[in-house]
Amino acid sequence: MKQDDDLVSPTPVLTGTASRRQVLQGGLMGATGILASGLAPAVHSSEKVTLRYLGTAVNQDKKIAEKFEADTGIKIQYIPVTTDDVTKRAVTAPNSFDLIDTEYFSLKKIIPTGNLKGIDSKRIKNADKITSLFTKGEVAGKKVGDQGTAPKKVMYLEGEKSKKFASSPTQFMTLIPTVYNADTLGIRPDLIKRPISSWKELLNPEFKGKAAILNIPSIGIMDAAMVVEAMGLYKYPDKGNMTKAEIDLTIKTLIEAKKAGQFRSLWKDFNESVNLMASGEVVIQSMWSPAVTAVRTKGIACTFQPLKEGYRAWAAGFGVPSTLSGKKLDAAYEFINWFLDGWAGAYLNRQGYYSAVLDTAKAQMEAYEWAYWMEGKPATQDIKSPTGQVLAKKGETRDGGSYEQRMGGIACWNAIMDENTYMVQKWNEFVAA
């Protein structure tokens, strides 16, 4: 799978139906449902409106589009492309879509073009209920790590047509959050047979030949930086924006470990990560939450392991092209409002992701579901995905605990570095070593 030098591909994503190759080839974020807010004029006229939704295949869920059309009469036409191509289209062909679903880190490339308009928060019914993680960089009143592209750094524009981020909250938002999560290492506790509490364990010689790291440069290097810091080798001012010297140090550490036989695999494909873990060939690796779930559904012990140094987080959101107007613009606002109104949020939460407005999602979930997914409490009955698959059995708790524990434990965010081209070049040297 080709990676672009100066665009990045991250994050995992939803839905049990998409193949995990799509996840990687199709990066992030997807649609989801809710009630029309009444703020944007409802478009129930004889003239049907269709919104062209640019994003990645994984999140473009048929059930979401169907639910939204049933509620509002507005059709969603999905345009599935890779994560990198979402950014490219936003930069080069902003008239080719009516709604974009993209990662926050991509905004540093998109906003200076003027191709996205600020979303008027006065037209977003639940704008003031969007989680403080995005608006203030806080969870339960406490600041979280903001290295990399923390959403709060790129959340607001100076004005509707501005090409610059605002340093404090304004009326105009760049994106309205869709989904977000925090990533860590996956482990096989039955094969390791001892507690794992630090990122440094990824390079522990004890696991020689049984460790693996994610081979997507922009994400893999952040995981490597977490390891370097945990080993006490170096403390980065910002893991998400390294200098060339810091990149050199990080890659040197990886190459030394690789030459010593530490890695069984450098994986790119979701299914590969699942198979490595399920077979026992690998006992500790970079992993995504849905991949851990996939291993567990095979009846094999696998833990999405909380670590004392914290998590690497990612987030995505909806944006609107600057040229959108009239009924199409009204329809885009209606979709965003519907998305924040609860149905979609509950749908996302049931897949292990987090939604932008928590209380509306809570209202659409059963109390036992909310207690398991969001409060870290033991399941009082089996926990199922939106497709009916059992994700956790009665009595089990969610790895990492509650929303406050997981999202409050963020150390850094996915990012595009200023030295990204150099970083990718050095990463390729590690892969070839």
Secondary structure by P-SEA (a helix, b strand, c coil): ccccccbbbbbbbbcccccaaaaaacccccccccccccccccccccbbbbbbcccccccccaaaaaaaaaaccbbbbbbcccaaaaaaaaacccccccbbbbccccccccccccccccccccccccccccccccccccccccccccccccccccccccccccccccccccccccccccccbbbbbbbcccccccccccccccccccccccbbbbccaaaaaaaaaaaaaaaccccccccccccaaaaaaaaaaaaaaaaacccccccccaaaaaaaaaacccccccccaaaaaaaaaacbbbbccccccbbbbbbcbbbbccccccaaaaaaaaaaaaaaccaaaaaaaaacccccccaaaaaaccaaaaaaccccccccccccccccccccccccccccccaaaaaaacccccccccaaaaaaaaaaaaaac
